[in-house]
Amino acid sequence: MAGATLALAMAVGTTSMSMPTATARADDLEDRKKQVEQRVEHAEEDLDESSAALRKASARLAAAQEQLAAAKAELATARGKLEVAEERDAVMQAALDTAEAELAAAEAELAQGRIDRDAQRQRVATTVAEMYMDGDPDLIAFTSLMDAESTEELTRRDGVRDVVVGQEARAYDELKAAEVMMVVREEQVERARDAVAGRRAEAADHLVLMQELETEKAAASASVRSLVEERAAARAEARAIRAADAAKLRALQRQQDEIEEMLRRRAAAALRRARAAAAAKAASARARSAVSGPSDGVLSYPVDGYVTSPFGYRTHPIYHYWGMHDGVDFGGGCGTPLRASAQGRVVASYWSAVYGNRLVIDHGAHSGVGLATVYNHASDYTVGVGTQVTRGQVIGFEGSTGWSTGCHLHFTVMANGKPVDPMKWF
């Protein structure tokens, strides 16, 4: 794990992937301050990735935002389709109104035509009846011609007969015309009725479409409202988790301050004892450490496993920001025994939300510095505070507690309370 575990810790000058340190620890790591300052502007963003819980909440929020954008697009589409349908509905209603008006006019003309036809039939019937009341019209006309006493009278009587016959013919012609107009008007009414029926059928089908579009719009609106609520809930959850993570960091930094202050005091005391016993040898050891660090195997490997992540700057495996990895990660598998790297005394053992189960062993003065080792993420430990341990003694078992991607040991070496590369001490 990182020294401050997150960019928030980085922003206040602590080491990512080390024990949770305070601002005063910034000057303890070589070249770290410059790199930290370059990343201060990303502190808040990095804090958003401070825990698995917040990462899930952020993913939920992002998903809600993406879904909301899609839902808004769907709502806009539904509204657009409904507006087009409403415009078409208005056109169809106008066409239906026109067809119904034409039908009403045709029916009125048909009704008037029937009245005119019946009147014409009555006139024809009256004319015929009057003509036959005096006898057969043809016979009467013939008798009239035969009774003519002169050519002039004959001509006059023949003209009268033609007038009578012409009147009868006109009456029949008018009746025939009225009958023909009735047929035409009946056909017009039938066509008008068919047109109205067709318009009404189209209107009925369009009404179904309108109802479907209304339902689609209502569903899209409900989806938008639901996603707005989901986004608000996800944002509130993310903020709450973020605040909780920040509180964990502050608590972790306080713990780290206490641990490091204790280790500095113990290192100073151990060094005083060492100088009193062998001042010259201590001075020589300090000079060697200042140049390249120890290389005489002061510490043994803490676990039978392989290195999965070395000491130094790296990309965080969970949160993906660039930060200082203040120790060495060893694989080996869940339950692999953890061993004391050297003789010493357990001076701290506690639970950290970030590091899980932690154990700190003070090994006293070595090579001119006060040396301590820190074990992180263990499933549990077999020793407690005050226990005197020997090199190689089983003190616990590999686990994946705290902010961890899998069972491993994050092993930190502290020289005078400052994280150093463990590989130089094996």
Order of alpha helices (4+ residues) and beta strands (2+ residues): beta-alpha-beta-alpha-alpha-alpha-alpha-alpha-beta-beta-beta-beta-beta-beta-beta-beta-beta-beta-beta-beta-beta
